[in-house]
Amino acid sequence: MSEGPSQFKPRIDAVDDKVNKSLTEAIAAVKEVITRKTLLYSVDVESLDFEALKELEVEYKRVSDMASKALSMRAQAKFAGTLDKSITKVEKSKELTGKLNAAGSGEEQEKIMKEIETTLDGM
């Protein structure tokens, strides 16, 4: 999720893999519960297995909590990637500002301004 090189990109990418795995597992678990619910309700009302439905309710709460946590982790990882990218932009901006302030001649300043424009277009 993180774009651009930074010291945190490898960590964020590693978390992305774990989050995607958790989300995939949560989706599979929810699908399984839905399938079981469909099977349990596919019989006549007189034949409903209320004990199985109670067990399904507990299972549903477990998998919905699992899915909720996976979605939350995904949002947090995305936010961390965005924050990481912003930090990288701020650091690059400080670097370019320092170069611009240190430039003596108008020619050096013009060269640095072109570098700034190129960097901004890339962001």
A tleap script that builds the chain and sets N, CA, C and O, in Angstrom:
source leaprc.protein.ff14SB
mol = sequence {
  NMET SER GLU GLY PRO SER GLN PHE LYS PRO
  ARG ILE ASP ALA VAL ASP ASP LYS VAL ASN
  LYS SER LEU THR GLU ALA ILE ALA ALA VAL
  LYS GLU VAL ILE THR ARG LYS THR LEU LEU
  TYR SER VAL ASP VAL GLU SER LEU ASP PHE
  GLU ALA LEU LYS GLU LEU GLU VAL GLU TYR
  LYS ARG VAL SER ASP MET ALA SER LYS ALA
  LEU SER MET ARG ALA GLN ALA LYS PHE ALA
  GLY THR LEU ASP LYS SER ILE THR LYS VAL
  GLU LYS SER LYS GLU LEU THR GLY LYS LEU
  ASN ALA ALA GLY SER GLY GLU GLU GLN GLU
  LYS ILE MET LYS GLU ILE GLU THR THR LEU
  ASP GLY CMET
}
set mol.1.N position { 0.815 -1.196 0.000 }
set mol.1.CA position { 0.000 0.000 0.000 }
set mol.1.C position { 0.857 1.257 0.000 }
set mol.1.O position { 0.464 2.293 -0.536 }
set mol.2.N position { 1.992 1.153 0.588 }
set mol.2.CA position { 2.879 2.303 0.626 }
set mol.2.C position { 3.506 2.501 -0.743 }
set mol.2.O position { 3.877 1.535 -1.410 }
set mol.3.N position { 3.624 3.763 -1.162 }
set mol.3.CA position { 4.246 4.067 -2.433 }
set mol.3.C position { 5.504 4.869 -2.169 }
set mol.3.O position { 5.533 5.713 -1.273 }
set mol.4.N position { 6.530 4.609 -2.938 }
set mol.4.CA position { 7.775 5.347 -2.774 }
set mol.4.C position { 8.646 4.701 -1.722 }
set mol.4.O position { 8.157 4.070 -0.785 }
set mol.5.N position { 9.947 4.869 -1.892 }
set mol.5.CA position { 10.875 4.244 -0.943 }
set mol.5.C position { 10.869 4.972 0.403 }
set mol.5.O position { 10.808 6.200 0.462 }
set mol.6.N position { 10.931 4.208 1.453 }
set mol.6.CA position { 11.055 4.773 2.795 }
set mol.6.C position { 11.555 3.682 3.716 }
set mol.6.O position { 11.653 2.517 3.330 }
set mol.7.N position { 11.868 4.072 4.931 }
set mol.7.CA position { 12.356 3.085 5.887 }
set mol.7.C position { 11.256 2.148 6.373 }
set mol.7.O position { 11.553 1.074 6.895 }
set mol.8.N position { 9.995 2.531 6.212 }
set mol.8.CA position { 8.882 1.727 6.710 }
set mol.8.C position { 8.229 0.856 5.638 }
set mol.8.O position { 7.443 -0.031 5.971 }
set mol.9.N position { 8.534 1.087 4.371 }
set mol.9.CA position { 7.880 0.362 3.284 }
set mol.9.C position { 7.982 -1.154 3.440 }
set mol.9.O position { 6.964 -1.827 3.276 }
set mol.10.N position { 9.136 -1.734 3.745 }
set mol.10.CA position { 9.182 -3.200 3.894 }
set mol.10.C position { 8.259 -3.716 5.007 }
set mol.10.O position { 7.637 -4.770 4.869 }
set mol.11.N position { 8.180 -2.978 6.083 }
set mol.11.CA position { 7.292 -3.391 7.188 }
set mol.11.C position { 5.830 -3.302 6.780 }
set mol.11.O position { 5.039 -4.198 7.074 }
set mol.12.N position { 5.479 -2.227 6.106 }
set mol.12.CA position { 4.091 -2.042 5.677 }
set mol.12.C position { 3.713 -3.114 4.660 }
set mol.12.O position { 2.604 -3.647 4.705 }
set mol.13.N position { 4.619 -3.430 3.751 }
set mol.13.CA position { 4.347 -4.475 2.760 }
set mol.13.C position { 4.165 -5.837 3.438 }
set mol.13.O position { 3.315 -6.626 3.027 }
set mol.14.N position { 4.964 -6.111 4.477 }
set mol.14.CA position { 4.827 -7.377 5.214 }
set mol.14.C position { 3.469 -7.443 5.917 }
set mol.14.O position { 2.826 -8.493 5.946 }
set mol.15.N position { 3.048 -6.330 6.472 }
set mol.15.CA position { 1.743 -6.268 7.139 }
set mol.15.C position { 0.629 -6.449 6.111 }
set mol.15.O position { -0.371 -7.109 6.392 }
set mol.16.N position { 0.793 -5.873 4.935 }
set mol.16.CA position { -0.212 -6.015 3.875 }
set mol.16.C position { -0.473 -7.485 3.572 }
set mol.16.O position { -1.623 -7.901 3.430 }
set mol.17.N position { 0.593 -8.267 3.474 }
set mol.17.CA position { 0.432 -9.699 3.198 }
set mol.17.C position { -0.366 -10.389 4.298 }
set mol.17.O position { -1.252 -11.195 4.014 }
set mol.18.N position { -0.054 -10.074 5.548 }
set mol.18.CA position { -0.767 -10.680 6.679 }
set mol.18.C position { -2.232 -10.244 6.703 }
set mol.18.O position { -3.125 -11.051 6.963 }
set mol.19.N position { -2.466 -8.973 6.432 }
set mol.19.CA position { -3.837 -8.453 6.429 }
set mol.19.C position { -4.645 -9.106 5.314 }
set mol.19.O position { -5.794 -9.491 5.528 }
set mol.20.N position { -4.061 -9.232 4.134 }
set mol.20.CA position { -4.772 -9.880 3.022 }
set mol.20.C position { -5.108 -11.327 3.358 }
set mol.20.O position { -6.193 -11.807 3.030 }
set mol.21.N position { -4.180 -12.023 4.013 }
set mol.21.CA position { -4.434 -13.408 4.408 }
set mol.21.C position { -5.573 -13.462 5.427 }
set mol.21.O position { -6.471 -14.296 5.308 }
set mol.22.N position { -5.541 -12.584 6.419 }
set mol.22.CA position { -6.602 -12.554 7.434 }
set mol.22.C position { -7.954 -12.232 6.817 }
set mol.22.O position { -8.966 -12.835 7.173 }
set mol.23.N position { -7.967 -11.297 5.909 }
set mol.23.CA position { -9.219 -10.919 5.257 }
set mol.23.C position { -9.765 -12.070 4.411 }
set mol.23.O position { -10.971 -12.318 4.407 }
set mol.24.N position { -8.896 -12.761 3.707 }
set mol.24.CA position { -9.315 -13.917 2.907 }
set mol.24.C position { -9.900 -15.009 3.799 }
set mol.24.O position { -10.929 -15.599 3.471 }
set mol.25.N position { -9.242 -15.274 4.926 }
set mol.25.CA position { -9.747 -16.276 5.868 }
set mol.25.C position { -11.098 -15.864 6.442 }
set mol.25.O position { -11.995 -16.695 6.588 }
set mol.26.N position { -11.241 -14.589 6.766 }
set mol.26.CA position { -12.504 -14.097 7.325 }
set mol.26.C position { -13.638 -14.230 6.306 }
set mol.26.O position { -14.747 -14.632 6.656 }
set mol.27.N position { -13.361 -13.897 5.066 }
set mol.27.CA position { -14.382 -14.009 4.019 }
set mol.27.C position { -14.805 -15.468 3.837 }
set mol.27.O position { -15.992 -15.764 3.696 }
set mol.28.N position { -13.838 -16.364 3.843 }
set mol.28.CA position { -14.151 -17.794 3.700 }
set mol.28.C position { -14.996 -18.277 4.874 }
set mol.28.O position { -15.935 -19.050 4.685 }
set mol.29.N position { -14.666 -17.824 6.094 }
set mol.29.CA position { -15.424 -18.232 7.277 }
set mol.29.C position { -16.859 -17.705 7.218 }
set mol.29.O position { -17.800 -18.420 7.563 }
set mol.30.N position { -17.026 -16.459 6.782 }
set mol.30.CA position { -18.366 -15.883 6.669 }
set mol.30.C position { -19.177 -16.645 5.620 }
set mol.30.O position { -20.353 -16.940 5.838 }
set mol.31.N position { -18.558 -16.963 4.493 }
set mol.31.CA position { -19.255 -17.731 3.451 }
set mol.31.C position { -19.698 -19.097 3.983 }
set mol.31.O position { -20.795 -19.565 3.677 }
set mol.32.N position { -18.843 -19.723 4.774 }
set mol.32.CA position { -19.178 -21.032 5.349 }
set mol.32.C position { -20.384 -20.927 6.282 }
set mol.32.O position { -21.279 -21.772 6.243 }
set mol.33.N position { -20.406 -19.905 7.109 }
set mol.33.CA position { -21.529 -19.706 8.029 }
set mol.33.C position { -22.815 -19.438 7.246 }
set mol.33.O position { -23.877 -19.950 7.600 }
set mol.34.N position { -22.721 -18.649 6.198 }
set mol.34.CA position { -23.908 -18.364 5.380 }
set mol.34.C position { -24.424 -19.642 4.731 }
set mol.34.O position { -25.633 -19.866 4.663 }
set mol.35.N position { -23.511 -20.473 4.259 }
set mol.35.CA position { -23.910 -21.744 3.654 }
set mol.35.C position { -24.606 -22.633 4.679 }
set mol.35.O position { -25.637 -23.238 4.383 }
set mol.36.N position { -24.040 -22.713 5.890 }
set mol.36.CA position { -24.668 -23.523 6.944 }
set mol.36.C position { -26.042 -22.977 7.304 }
set mol.36.O position { -26.977 -23.747 7.520 }
set mol.37.N position { -26.170 -21.667 7.370 }
set mol.37.CA position { -27.466 -21.041 7.689 }
set mol.37.C position { -28.491 -21.386 6.615 }
set mol.37.O position { -29.634 -21.727 6.920 }
set mol.38.N position { -28.076 -21.294 5.368 }
set mol.38.CA position { -28.979 -21.621 4.270 }
set mol.38.C position { -29.455 -23.067 4.366 }
set mol.38.O position { -30.631 -23.360 4.147 }
set mol.39.N position { -28.539 -23.957 4.694 }
set mol.39.CA position { -28.919 -25.372 4.838 }
set mol.39.C position { -29.880 -25.582 6.010 }
set mol.39.O position { -30.854 -26.326 5.902 }
set mol.40.N position { -29.594 -24.922 7.118 }
set mol.40.CA position { -30.455 -25.092 8.295 }
set mol.40.C position { -31.864 -24.556 8.050 }
set mol.40.O position { -32.837 -25.126 8.545 }
set mol.41.N position { -31.981 -23.474 7.297 }
set mol.41.CA position { -33.294 -22.883 7.034 }
set mol.41.C position { -33.988 -23.471 5.802 }
set mol.41.O position { -35.105 -23.074 5.471 }
set mol.42.N position { -33.338 -24.403 5.132 }
set mol.42.CA position { -33.937 -24.967 3.913 }
set mol.42.C position { -34.986 -26.037 4.195 }
set mol.42.O position { -35.555 -26.605 3.262 }
set mol.43.N position { -35.248 -26.319 5.467 }
set mol.43.CA position { -36.231 -27.346 5.838 }
set mol.43.C position { -37.539 -26.677 6.266 }
set mol.43.O position { -37.608 -25.457 6.413 }
set mol.44.N position { -38.555 -27.484 6.459 }
set mol.44.CA position { -39.842 -26.971 6.953 }
set mol.44.C position { -39.653 -26.410 8.364 }
set mol.44.O position { -38.735 -26.796 9.087 }
set mol.45.N position { -40.531 -25.507 8.729 }
set mol.45.CA position { -40.465 -24.871 10.045 }
set mol.45.C position { -40.509 -25.909 11.161 }
set mol.45.O position { -39.814 -25.767 12.167 }
set mol.46.N position { -41.307 -26.932 10.993 }
set mol.46.CA position { -41.428 -27.962 12.025 }
set mol.46.C position { -40.134 -28.761 12.201 }
set mol.46.O position { -39.913 -29.368 13.249 }
set mol.47.N position { -39.293 -28.757 11.186 }
set mol.47.CA position { -38.069 -29.559 11.221 }
set mol.47.C position { -36.818 -28.750 11.574 }
set mol.47.O position { -35.708 -29.278 11.511 }
set mol.48.N position { -36.982 -27.486 11.942 }
set mol.48.CA position { -35.822 -26.645 12.260 }
set mol.48.C position { -35.051 -27.217 13.452 }
set mol.48.O position { -35.641 -27.644 14.445 }
set mol.49.N position { -33.741 -27.216 13.333 }
set mol.49.CA position { -32.858 -27.679 14.408 }
set mol.49.C position { -32.411 -26.452 15.211 }
set mol.49.O position { -31.449 -25.773 14.854 }
set mol.50.N position { -33.138 -26.186 16.307 }
set mol.50.CA position { -32.872 -24.974 17.073 }
set mol.50.C position { -31.524 -25.013 17.787 }
set mol.50.O position { -30.907 -23.966 17.984 }
set mol.51.N position { -31.068 -26.167 18.169 }
set mol.51.CA position { -29.740 -26.276 18.794 }
set mol.51.C position { -28.653 -25.904 17.790 }
set mol.51.O position { -27.711 -25.186 18.125 }
set mol.52.N position { -28.784 -26.386 16.578 }
set mol.52.CA position { -27.814 -26.052 15.531 }
set mol.52.C position { -27.865 -24.566 15.212 }
set mol.52.O position { -26.837 -23.952 14.925 }
set mol.53.N position { -29.062 -23.986 15.263 }
set mol.53.CA position { -29.194 -22.547 15.027 }
set mol.53.C position { -28.523 -21.734 16.131 }
set mol.53.O position { -27.920 -20.695 15.861 }
set mol.54.N position { -28.626 -22.207 17.380 }
set mol.54.CA position { -27.950 -21.520 18.486 }
set mol.54.C position { -26.435 -21.602 18.310 }
set mol.54.O position { -25.723 -20.623 18.534 }
set mol.55.N position { -25.953 -22.769 17.911 }
set mol.55.CA position { -24.521 -22.931 17.654 }
set mol.55.C position { -24.078 -22.032 16.497 }
set mol.55.O position { -22.996 -21.447 16.528 }
set mol.56.N position { -24.919 -21.936 15.497 }
set mol.56.CA position { -24.620 -21.091 14.344 }
set mol.56.C position { -24.541 -19.621 14.754 }
set mol.56.O position { -23.719 -18.867 14.233 }
set mol.57.N position { -25.399 -19.224 15.688 }
set mol.57.CA position { -25.375 -17.841 16.176 }
set mol.57.C position { -24.033 -17.520 16.812 }
set mol.57.O position { -23.466 -16.455 16.569 }
set mol.58.N position { -23.522 -18.441 17.630 }
set mol.58.CA position { -22.215 -18.252 18.265 }
set mol.58.C position { -21.126 -18.187 17.194 }
set mol.58.O position { -20.237 -17.337 17.255 }
set mol.59.N position { -21.200 -19.073 16.231 }
set mol.59.CA position { -20.220 -19.106 15.132 }
set mol.59.C position { -20.305 -17.820 14.314 }
set mol.59.O position { -19.281 -17.268 13.910 }
set mol.60.N position { -21.520 -17.345 14.072 }
set mol.60.CA position { -21.709 -16.109 13.309 }
set mol.60.C position { -21.057 -14.929 14.034 }
set mol.60.O position { -20.394 -14.104 13.405 }
set mol.61.N position { -21.241 -14.849 15.332 }
set mol.61.CA position { -20.615 -13.763 16.100 }
set mol.61.C position { -19.096 -13.838 16.006 }
set mol.61.O position { -18.422 -12.814 15.898 }
set mol.62.N position { -18.559 -15.069 16.048 }
set mol.62.CA position { -17.111 -15.247 15.972 }
set mol.62.C position { -16.564 -14.788 14.614 }
set mol.62.O position { -15.579 -14.053 14.549 }
set mol.63.N position { -17.212 -15.229 13.537 }
set mol.63.CA position { -16.699 -14.886 12.210 }
set mol.63.C position { -16.947 -13.419 11.861 }
set mol.63.O position { -16.150 -12.814 11.144 }
set mol.64.N position { -18.034 -12.847 12.355 }
set mol.64.CA position { -18.264 -11.431 12.085 }
set mol.64.C position { -17.247 -10.580 12.830 }
set mol.64.O position { -16.809 -9.548 12.321 }
set mol.65.N position { -16.870 -11.002 14.031 }
set mol.65.CA position { -15.809 -10.313 14.767 }
set mol.65.C position { -14.476 -10.458 14.030 }
set mol.65.O position { -13.707 -9.502 13.935 }
set mol.66.N position { -14.213 -11.637 13.521 }
set mol.66.CA position { -13.002 -11.903 12.758 }
set mol.66.C position { -12.947 -11.006 11.508 }
set mol.66.O position { -11.907 -10.421 11.209 }
set mol.67.N position { -14.047 -10.906 10.797 }
set mol.67.CA position { -14.109 -10.073 9.593 }
set mol.67.C position { -13.959 -8.593 9.937 }
set mol.67.O position { -13.287 -7.845 9.228 }
set mol.68.N position { -14.585 -8.187 11.020 }
set mol.68.CA position { -14.486 -6.789 11.454 }
set mol.68.C position { -13.043 -6.422 11.789 }
set mol.68.O position { -12.559 -5.356 11.411 }
set mol.69.N position { -12.369 -7.310 12.498 }
set mol.69.CA position { -10.956 -7.052 12.836 }
set mol.69.C position { -10.086 -7.019 11.587 }
set mol.69.O position { -9.182 -6.189 11.487 }
set mol.70.N position { -10.344 -7.901 10.642 }
set mol.70.CA position { -9.559 -7.928 9.409 }
set mol.70.C position { -9.759 -6.641 8.610 }
set mol.70.O position { -8.802 -6.087 8.068 }
set mol.71.N position { -11.002 -6.169 8.538 }
set mol.71.CA position { -11.265 -4.909 7.836 }
set mol.71.C position { -10.608 -3.731 8.543 }
set mol.71.O position { -10.092 -2.820 7.895 }
set mol.72.N position { -10.626 -3.751 9.860 }
set mol.72.CA position { -9.985 -2.694 10.637 }
set mol.72.C position { -8.469 -2.702 10.413 }
set mol.72.O position { -7.848 -1.650 10.253 }
set mol.73.N position { -7.888 -3.897 10.405 }
set mol.73.CA position { -6.443 -3.997 10.155 }
set mol.73.C position { -6.109 -3.489 8.757 }
set mol.73.O position { -5.086 -2.833 8.557 }
set mol.74.N position { -6.969 -3.791 7.796 }
set mol.74.CA position { -6.731 -3.334 6.432 }
set mol.74.C position { -6.753 -1.808 6.366 }
set mol.74.O position { -5.904 -1.200 5.715 }
set mol.75.N position { -7.714 -1.199 7.033 }
set mol.75.CA position { -7.802 0.260 7.054 }
set mol.75.C position { -6.586 0.867 7.749 }
set mol.75.O position { -6.057 1.887 7.307 }
set mol.76.N position { -6.150 0.243 8.826 }
set mol.76.CA position { -4.975 0.741 9.539 }
set mol.76.C position { -3.712 0.625 8.683 }
set mol.76.O position { -2.878 1.531 8.678 }
set mol.77.N position { -3.573 -0.481 7.964 }
set mol.77.CA position { -2.411 -0.663 7.090 }
set mol.77.C position { -2.428 0.366 5.960 }
set mol.77.O position { -1.388 0.906 5.586 }
set mol.78.N position { -3.610 0.629 5.424 }
set mol.78.CA position { -3.730 1.631 4.360 }
set mol.78.C position { -3.363 3.012 4.897 }
set mol.78.O position { -2.660 3.774 4.234 }
set mol.79.N position { -3.836 3.330 6.090 }
set mol.79.CA position { -3.508 4.608 6.705 }
set mol.79.C position { -2.001 4.721 6.957 }
set mol.79.O position { -1.405 5.773 6.723 }
set mol.80.N position { -1.395 3.635 7.434 }
set mol.80.CA position { 0.056 3.645 7.681 }
set mol.80.C position { 0.808 3.872 6.375 }
set mol.80.O position { 1.811 4.586 6.362 }
set mol.81.N position { 0.348 3.284 5.285 }
set mol.81.CA position { 0.980 3.496 3.984 }
set mol.81.C position { 0.862 4.939 3.532 }
set mol.81.O position { 1.816 5.513 3.008 }
set mol.82.N position { -0.314 5.526 3.737 }
set mol.82.CA position { -0.526 6.925 3.377 }
set mol.82.C position { 0.343 7.841 4.234 }
set mol.82.O position { 0.948 8.788 3.731 }
set mol.83.N position { 0.397 7.554 5.511 }
set mol.83.CA position { 1.229 8.340 6.424 }
set mol.83.C position { 2.697 8.221 6.049 }
set mol.83.O position { 3.430 9.210 6.060 }
set mol.84.N position { 3.122 7.012 5.719 }
set mol.84.CA position { 4.507 6.780 5.319 }
set mol.84.C position { 4.842 7.584 4.069 }
set mol.84.O position { 5.909 8.193 3.983 }
set mol.85.N position { 3.927 7.585 3.102 }
set mol.85.CA position { 4.140 8.344 1.868 }
set mol.85.C position { 4.217 9.844 2.172 }
set mol.85.O position { 5.041 10.552 1.592 }
set mol.86.N position { 3.372 10.323 3.067 }
set mol.86.CA position { 3.385 11.739 3.440 }
set mol.86.C position { 4.695 12.125 4.112 }
set mol.86.O position { 5.244 13.196 3.853 }
set mol.87.N position { 5.189 11.250 4.972 }
set mol.87.CA position { 6.461 11.519 5.648 }
set mol.87.C position { 7.587 11.600 4.625 }
set mol.87.O position { 8.459 12.464 4.725 }
set mol.88.N position { 7.572 10.709 3.649 }
set mol.88.CA position { 8.584 10.718 2.590 }
set mol.88.C position { 8.519 12.020 1.800 }
set mol.88.O position { 9.553 12.597 1.464 }
set mol.89.N position { 7.307 12.483 1.503 }
set mol.89.CA position { 7.141 13.744 0.769 }
set mol.89.C position { 7.667 14.927 1.574 }
set mol.89.O position { 8.332 15.807 1.029 }
set mol.90.N position { 7.369 14.945 2.869 }
set mol.90.CA position { 7.842 16.040 3.725 }
set mol.90.C position { 9.363 16.052 3.783 }
set mol.90.O position { 9.978 17.116 3.705 }
set mol.91.N position { 9.975 14.876 3.921 }
set mol.91.CA position { 11.436 14.797 3.969 }
set mol.91.C position { 12.051 15.284 2.661 }
set mol.91.O position { 13.045 16.010 2.682 }
set mol.92.N position { 11.476 14.896 1.526 }
set mol.92.CA position { 11.973 15.347 0.224 }
set mol.92.C position { 11.800 16.845 0.086 }
set mol.92.O position { 12.674 17.525 -0.451 }
set mol.93.N position { 10.681 17.366 0.563 }
set mol.93.CA position { 10.422 18.803 0.508 }
set mol.93.C position { 11.456 19.579 1.324 }
set mol.93.O position { 11.957 20.612 0.878 }
set mol.94.N position { 11.772 19.078 2.520 }
set mol.94.CA position { 12.790 19.734 3.352 }
set mol.94.C position { 14.150 19.726 2.665 }
set mol.94.O position { 14.891 20.708 2.703 }
set mol.95.N position { 14.459 18.590 2.036 }
set mol.95.CA position { 15.740 18.467 1.345 }
set mol.95.C position { 15.847 19.473 0.204 }
set mol.95.O position { 16.870 20.142 0.052 }
set mol.96.N position { 14.791 19.578 -0.594 }
set mol.96.CA position { 14.797 20.497 -1.724 }
set mol.96.C position { 14.795 21.954 -1.270 }
set mol.96.O position { 15.445 22.795 -1.890 }
set mol.97.N position { 14.079 22.255 -0.205 }
set mol.97.CA position { 14.074 23.614 0.336 }
set mol.97.C position { 15.470 23.998 0.826 }
set mol.97.O position { 15.932 25.117 0.602 }
set mol.98.N position { 16.128 23.064 1.490 }
set mol.98.CA position { 17.505 23.312 1.946 }
set mol.98.C position { 18.435 23.573 0.786 }
set mol.98.O position { 19.279 24.466 0.854 }
set mol.99.N position { 18.290 22.794 -0.297 }
set mol.99.CA position { 19.119 23.011 -1.490 }
set mol.99.C position { 18.850 24.377 -2.095 }
set mol.99.O position { 19.774 25.084 -2.497 }
set mol.100.N position { 17.564 24.744 -2.157 }
set mol.100.CA position { 17.194 26.026 -2.745 }
set mol.100.C position { 17.759 27.178 -1.930 }
set mol.100.O position { 18.264 28.146 -2.498 }
set mol.101.N position { 17.682 27.088 -0.608 }
set mol.101.CA position { 18.212 28.137 0.259 }
set mol.101.C position { 19.731 28.233 0.166 }
set mol.101.O position { 20.288 29.320 0.315 }
set mol.102.N position { 20.409 27.111 -0.080 }
set mol.102.CA position { 21.864 27.089 -0.152 }
set mol.102.C position { 22.386 27.505 -1.525 }
set mol.102.O position { 23.563 27.834 -1.673 }
set mol.103.N position { 21.512 27.490 -2.526 }
set mol.103.CA position { 21.940 27.829 -3.878 }
set mol.103.C position { 22.321 29.305 -3.939 }
set mol.103.O position { 21.611 30.177 -3.440 }
set mol.104.N position { 23.440 29.544 -4.554 }
set mol.104.CA position { 23.927 30.928 -4.622 }
set mol.104.C position { 23.474 31.653 -5.859 }
set mol.104.O position { 22.850 32.709 -5.755 }
set mol.105.N position { 23.763 31.129 -7.014 }
set mol.105.CA position { 23.475 31.831 -8.258 }
set mol.105.C position { 22.050 31.565 -8.728 }
set mol.105.O position { 21.390 30.617 -8.303 }
set mol.106.N position { 21.616 32.425 -9.602 }
set mol.106.CA position { 20.282 32.270 -10.177 }
set mol.106.C position { 20.181 31.008 -11.014 }
set mol.106.O position { 19.114 30.401 -11.108 }
set mol.107.N position { 21.298 30.612 -11.625 }
set mol.107.CA position { 21.316 29.410 -12.452 }
set mol.107.C position { 21.116 28.167 -11.577 }
set mol.107.O position { 20.368 27.261 -11.945 }
set mol.108.N position { 21.782 28.125 -10.428 }
set mol.108.CA position { 21.615 26.997 -9.493 }
set mol.108.C position { 20.181 26.941 -8.973 }
set mol.108.O position { 19.584 25.870 -8.865 }
set mol.109.N position { 19.641 28.119 -8.654 }
set mol.109.CA position { 18.272 28.176 -8.160 }
set mol.109.C position { 17.284 27.696 -9.211 }
set mol.109.O position { 16.325 26.994 -8.891 }
set mol.110.N position { 17.513 28.070 -10.460 }
set mol.110.CA position { 16.645 27.632 -11.552 }
set mol.110.C position { 16.696 26.117 -11.712 }
set mol.110.O position { 15.670 25.477 -11.942 }
set mol.111.N position { 17.885 25.549 -11.591 }
set mol.111.CA position { 18.064 24.104 -11.704 }
set mol.111.C position { 17.305 23.398 -10.575 }
set mol.111.O position { 16.644 22.386 -10.804 }
set mol.112.N position { 17.403 23.933 -9.372 }
set mol.112.CA position { 16.723 23.337 -8.216 }
set mol.112.C position { 15.207 23.504 -8.348 }
set mol.112.O position { 14.457 22.609 -7.956 }
set mol.113.N position { 14.751 24.615 -8.882 }
set mol.113.CA position { 13.314 24.820 -9.093 }
set mol.113.C position { 12.766 23.789 -10.087 }
set mol.113.O position { 11.653 23.290 -9.916 }
set mol.114.N position { 13.548 23.471 -11.125 }
set mol.114.CA position { 13.122 22.438 -12.073 }
set mol.114.C position { 13.054 21.078 -11.382 }
set mol.114.O position { 12.156 20.280 -11.649 }
set mol.115.N position { 14.019 20.822 -10.484 }
set mol.115.CA position { 14.007 19.568 -9.721 }
set mol.115.C position { 12.771 19.504 -8.827 }
set mol.115.O position { 12.150 18.451 -8.687 }
set mol.116.N position { 12.422 20.636 -8.228 }
set mol.116.CA position { 11.232 20.698 -7.374 }
set mol.116.C position { 9.975 20.416 -8.207 }
set mol.116.O position { 9.108 19.651 -7.784 }
set mol.117.N position { 9.879 21.031 -9.383 }
set mol.117.CA position { 8.729 20.804 -10.253 }
set mol.117.C position { 8.623 19.333 -10.652 }
set mol.117.O position { 7.538 18.751 -10.634 }
set mol.118.N position { 9.760 18.743 -11.010 }
set mol.118.CA position { 9.779 17.338 -11.393 }
set mol.118.C position { 9.335 16.455 -10.223 }
set mol.118.O position { 8.567 15.509 -10.400 }
set mol.119.N position { 9.830 16.780 -9.035 }
set mol.119.CA position { 9.463 16.000 -7.847 }
set mol.119.C position { 7.972 16.133 -7.547 }
set mol.119.O position { 7.308 15.146 -7.229 }
set mol.120.N position { 7.454 17.342 -7.646 }
set mol.120.CA position { 6.031 17.557 -7.373 }
set mol.120.C position { 5.161 16.834 -8.393 }
set mol.120.O position { 4.114 16.292 -8.040 }
set mol.121.N position { 5.583 16.822 -9.648 }
set mol.121.CA position { 4.823 16.089 -10.659 }
set mol.121.C position { 4.811 14.605 -10.375 }
set mol.121.O position { 3.836 13.921 -10.687 }
set mol.122.N position { 5.888 14.092 -9.784 }
set mol.122.CA position { 5.995 12.664 -9.461 }
set mol.122.C position { 5.216 12.273 -8.213 }
set mol.122.O position { 4.954 11.089 -8.000 }
set mol.123.N position { 4.850 13.220 -7.404 }
set mol.123.CA position { 4.146 12.922 -6.155 }
set mol.123.C position { 2.689 12.853 -6.453 }
set mol.123.O position { 1.885 12.613 -5.552 }
savepdb mol mol.pdb
quit
